[in-house]
Each structure stands twice: as structure tokens, then as C-alpha cells.
Amino acid sequence: MRFSTLLQAAAFAVVASIAPAQAADISGAGATFPYPIYAKWAEAYKKETGNGLNYQAIGSGGGIKQITARTVTFGASDIPQTPAELEKIGNAVQWPMVMGGIVPVVNLDGVKANEMVLDGDTLAKIYLGEVKTWDDAAIKKLNPSLKLPSTAIIVIARSDGSGTTYNFTNYLSKVSATAKDKIGNAASVQWPVGLGAKGNDGVANNVKQTKGAIGYVETAYAKQNNLTSTKMVNKNGKTVEANAASVQAAAANADWAHAEGFNLLITDQPGDGAWPISASTFIIMAKEAKDPAASAEALKFFAWAYKNGDKLADELDYVAMPANVKDLVMKSWSSIKGADGKSVVN
């Protein structure tokens, strides 16, 4: 799939419709993190059923706003909502749809994908503006075999309300007390340095066009935009790449069965093979269906994706939810009901 080229550095909208809206199509909006896999699933589902998915990749914050306003059948967010937040959205239910990795990407001449190594402390210092050039001693220590230029580091970060940023800053807050204090952990933060871009696609394009840049994107965006991903040193002190196997290793300790409302983060997990900036992406739907037929159609799509979408997810370095979690999720769908009090699930 080809992503649209976004030429402006900061102020642009990312509205990615996966398929033209038609009567039978499913409407959703939110996170850009899962856009590549939702697009792949939607393409395959439309071929099989004739039904499409009209999804606007506008960021997790936008997705929560739209499902709260009931302008879409489902919202998508990389930020798990607490039970109280789900109630505030309006008696909603959420579940994890797929997992993936968030990876630092750089634009440096002579540096190829997965040649550079970063650790959490150094990454935090870059985003705090404390490490300013690519030949800084901290980066040199991690990369003794790389010829690093004295080029200034151009920091690229998300400017919109973003679940990717939420998970990224959650990780930074865990590995750096200074980042926790000065940046915090939220969907939208005041970065001390750098340029802003909207969406994973926006960050990807800005990094691609800017020499000396560093950004953070979902792994599928790095792969599909041919960006230079970095390796990371994880919680166990091991150097790992961002791929399906390392995200799966991070997810191995996830206790979904005891996470109330599936409210769970998987950053900075232990394990020799664990990718440190791993995340889940969630679907949010109202328990009181405004349009029961539309809600039922959306659940058919999600059930199809759980059953048939694992291979497509793996091809894009996403990680499918474990079978037992899928079972837990599909049982939770019985709480989505029409005005007559009957579940929309057939």
C-alpha cells in the first residue's frame, strides 16, 4: 500500500479513508498506529464480503472524541481507557485488537536500518534536548563502529493527540526520571525541542525529508516508508530489533485476563528478546448501540480479522492477540446492545 506524501512540516491533516463509504460500510476513526493493518484487513474483507471500512486515521484523541459524539460506529485508540474514562465516553466498552512496536527512526547518511543502537536514557536525553548532535559521547559509546557526523539532531515528534506519543512517553517516563518530570506521560505533551507533525505518516515523511532527523513511528510505517530504524537496548540490557518476534516477547507477560476493561500497557517489559516500546491498539464502542445494524456489522469485521487476519498482521510486523485474549474479547461483545436491550451479536 502506498501512503500519501505529506509535504508540509507541521500543519496538515491526516485523514486516510481506507475505502469509499457506502451503505454497508463500517465507519471508524482514531489511531494512526494501526492504520496499515486495518487497511490490509479492510482490503481483504471487502474482497471476501463486499463490505468496506471507512476509517479516518486522525489520531487516538480524535477517535475518542468521535466515538464520544457517536459520529462513528467505533473509535480506535492506542491509549487504553480506564473504566471511569469509558463511562465518561458514554457507557463504552474497549478491547485490544492487535499489538505492535514503536521504533525510533533516523535520517543519517551512511547509517542503514538497524545499524544504530540507542538505549532508553540516551533516547530520553535526545527528546529532552540534552543530547544535541549525532557525535555526542552517549551515542558514540553505544555505536563504536559507526562513523557519526557532528550534525545537529533534528527532533521530530507528534503534534496531535496521539496514542503513539502516549506509549512513547510512557516508556520515556519509565526509563528517565527527568523525562517523567519534564515531558510527562500523555497523548499530547510540550516537547522541550523539535518540530511537530501529525500522525505516524506525518512523522515518517518529516524524518524522510530532513537530514539529521529522528522521530518515532509504528514499525509498519518505518518499513513501508523505507526509513532507517534503530535498535534499542531493552530492560534486560539486551540489544534488540523492532519486529513481530520482539513485540511478542514483550507481550508475553501481559495479563489481559486480570486487566479490568482490558486496560493494560506493555512498554519496558522484561525479557531478553522484548522490544521495549511495544504497544497495543484498542477499539472502543458504545454499549448502547445508536445503530444496532452498524454495530453488528463492525463486530463481524473484527471477528473476521481475529479469525483471518493474523498472517497479514505478521507481514507488517504487528502481533496478533493470543487466542485466549480473542475469546475474552468476543465474550465482552455481548454487552453491546440495541435500544430493545438485545445484544447486537448474532
HUQUI-V768905 format. One record per pair of residues at least 6 apart in sequence whose C-alpha atoms are under 8 Angstrom apart, sorted by the first residue. I is the first residue (numbers start at 1). J is the second residue. If there is no record, write none. Layout:
I/J
I/J
This chain:
1/224
2/224
3/201
5/205
6/12
6/201
6/202
6/205
7/205
7/206
9/195
9/196
9/197
9/202
9/206
10/159
10/195
10/196
10/197
10/198
11/197
11/198
12/197
12/198
13/58
13/198
14/57
14/58
14/198
14/199
14/201
14/202
15/56
15/57
15/58
16/55
16/56
16/57
16/58
17/54
17/55
17/56
17/57
18/39
18/42
18/53
18/54
18/55
18/56
19/42
19/52
19/53
19/54
19/55
20/52
20/54
21/27
21/52
21/53
21/54
22/52
24/51
24/52
25/51
25/52
25/53
25/54
26/51
26/52
26/53
26/54
26/55
26/73
26/294
26/297
26/298
27/53
27/54
27/55
27/72
27/73
27/74
28/53
28/54
28/55
28/56
28/63
28/72
28/73
28/74
28/75
28/76
29/55
29/56
29/57
29/58
29/59
29/62
29/63
29/66
29/67
29/72
29/74
29/75
29/76
30/55
30/56
30/57
30/58
30/59
30/60
30/61
30/62
30/63
30/64
30/75
30/76
30/77
31/57
31/58
31/59
31/60
31/61
31/62
31/63
31/76
31/77
31/78
31/162
31/163
31/281
32/57
32/58
32/59
32/60
32/199
32/200
32/201
33/78
33/163
33/164
33/200
33/217
33/218
33/281
34/98
34/281
35/57
36/220
36/221
36/316
37/312
37/313
37/316
37/318
40/312
41/305
41/309
41/312
42/52
42/53
43/52
45/51
45/52
45/301
45/304
46/52
46/53
57/199
58/199
59/77
59/160
59/161
59/162
59/163
59/199
60/76
60/77
60/78
60/79
60/161
60/162
60/163
61/77
61/160
61/161
61/162
61/163
61/187
62/161
63/75
63/76
63/77
64/75
64/76
64/77
64/89
64/284
66/72
66/75
67/73
67/74
67/75
67/89
67/284
67/285
67/286
68/89
68/90
70/290
73/285
73/291
73/294
73/295
73/298
74/283
74/284
74/285
74/286
74/298
75/283
75/284
75/285
76/281
76/282
76/283
76/284
77/163
77/281
77/282
77/283
77/284
78/162
78/163
78/164
78/166
78/167
78/279
78/280
78/281
78/282
79/163
79/166
79/167
79/187
79/281
79/282
80/94
80/262
80/263
80/264
80/265
80/281
80/282
81/94
81/261
81/263
82/260
82/261
82/263
83/260
83/261
86/92
86/93
86/94
90/286
91/286
91/287
91/288
92/284
92/285
92/286
92/287
92/288
93/261
93/284
93/285
93/286
93/287
93/332
93/336
94/261
94/262
94/282
94/283
94/284
94/285
95/261
95/262
95/282
95/283
95/284
95/329
96/262
96/280
96/281
96/282
96/283
96/321
96/329
97/280
97/281
97/282
97/283
97/302
97/306
97/320
97/321
98/280
98/281
98/282
98/318
98/319
98/320
98/321
99/247
99/278
99/279
99/280
99/281
99/318
99/319
99/320
99/321
100/218
100/219
100/244
100/247
100/278
100/279
100/280
100/281
100/317
100/318
100/319
101/218
101/219
101/242
101/243
101/244
101/247
101/275
101/277
101/278
101/279
101/317
101/318
102/164
102/168
102/216
102/217
102/218
102/219
102/242
102/277
102/278
102/279
103/216
103/217
103/218
103/219
103/222
103/229
103/230
103/242
103/277
104/214
104/215
104/216
104/217
104/229
104/230
105/207
105/214
105/215
105/216
105/217
105/222
105/227
105/228
105/229
105/230
106/207
106/212
106/213
106/214
106/215
106/227
106/228
106/229
106/230
107/207
107/208
107/210
107/211
107/212
107/213
107/214
107/227
107/228
108/211
108/212
108/213
109/211
111/146
111/228
112/228
112/229
113/227
113/228
113/229
113/230
114/228
114/229
114/230
114/231
114/241
115/230
115/231
116/143
116/146
116/229
116/230
116/231
117/139
117/142
117/143
117/230
117/231
117/232
117/233
117/239
118/139
118/142
118/230
118/231
118/232
118/233
119/142
119/232
119/233
119/234
120/172
120/175
120/176
120/232
120/233
120/234
121/172
121/175
121/176
122/131
122/138
122/139
123/172
124/172
124/175
124/176
124/179
125/131
125/179
126/132
126/153
126/155
127/155
127/191
127/192
127/193
127/194
128/179
128/182
128/183
128/191
128/192
128/193
129/192
129/193
131/138
132/152
132/153
133/149
133/150
133/151
133/152
133/153
134/148
134/149
134/150
134/151
134/152
134/153
134/212
135/148
135/149
135/150
135/151
136/150
140/146
140/148
151/212
152/212
153/212
153/213
153/214
154/194
154/195
154/210
154/211
154/212
154/213
154/214
155/193
155/194
155/195
155/213
155/214
155/215
156/194
156/195
156/196
156/197
156/203
156/206
156/207
156/213
156/214
156/215
156/216
157/191
157/194
157/195
157/196
157/197
157/203
157/215
157/216
158/165
158/188
158/196
158/197
158/198
158/199
158/200
158/203
159/188
159/196
159/197
159/198
160/187
160/188
160/197
160/198
160/199
161/187
161/188
162/187
162/188
162/199
163/187
164/187
164/200
164/217
164/218
165/186
165/187
165/188
166/185
166/186
166/187
166/188
167/185
167/265
167/267
167/277
167/278
167/279
168/216
168/277
169/180
169/183
169/184
169/185
169/186
170/184
170/185
170/186
170/267
171/267
171/268
171/276
171/277
172/179
172/180
173/179
173/180
173/181
173/184
173/185
174/180
174/268
183/189
183/190
183/191
183/192
196/203
197/203
197/206
200/216
200/217
200/218
200/221
201/221
203/215
203/216
203/217
204/215
204/216
204/217
204/221
204/222
204/225
204/227
205/225
207/213
207/214
207/215
208/225
208/227
219/242
219/243
219/316
219/317
219/318
220/316
220/317
220/318
222/228
222/229
223/316
230/241
231/239
231/240
231/241
231/242
232/239
232/240
232/241
232/275
232/276
233/239
233/240
233/276
234/240
234/268
234/270
234/272
234/274
234/275
234/276
235/268
235/269
235/270
235/271
235/276
236/270
236/271
236/272
237/272
238/272
238/273
240/246
240/273
240/274
240/275
241/275
242/275
243/275
243/317
243/318
244/314
244/317
244/318
244/319
245/273
246/273
246/274
246/275
247/274
247/275
247/278
247/318
247/319
248/274
248/319
249/271
249/273
249/274
249/275
250/266
250/267
250/268
250/269
250/270
250/271
250/273
250/274
250/275
250/276
250/278
251/266
251/269
251/274
251/278
253/269
254/264
254/266
256/262
256/264
256/325
257/325
257/328
265/279
265/280
266/277
266/278
266/279
266/280
267/276
267/277
267/278
267/279
268/275
268/276
268/277
268/278
269/275
269/276
285/336
286/336
287/335
287/336
287/337
288/336
288/337
288/338
288/339
289/295
289/336
289/337
289/338
289/339
290/338
290/339
291/338
292/337
292/338
292/344
293/344
295/344
296/344
296/345
296/346
299/333
299/345
303/330
306/320
306/321
306/326
309/320
310/319
310/320
313/319
313/320
314/320
333/345
334/343
334/344
334/345
335/343
336/343
336/344
336/345
337/343
337/344
338/344
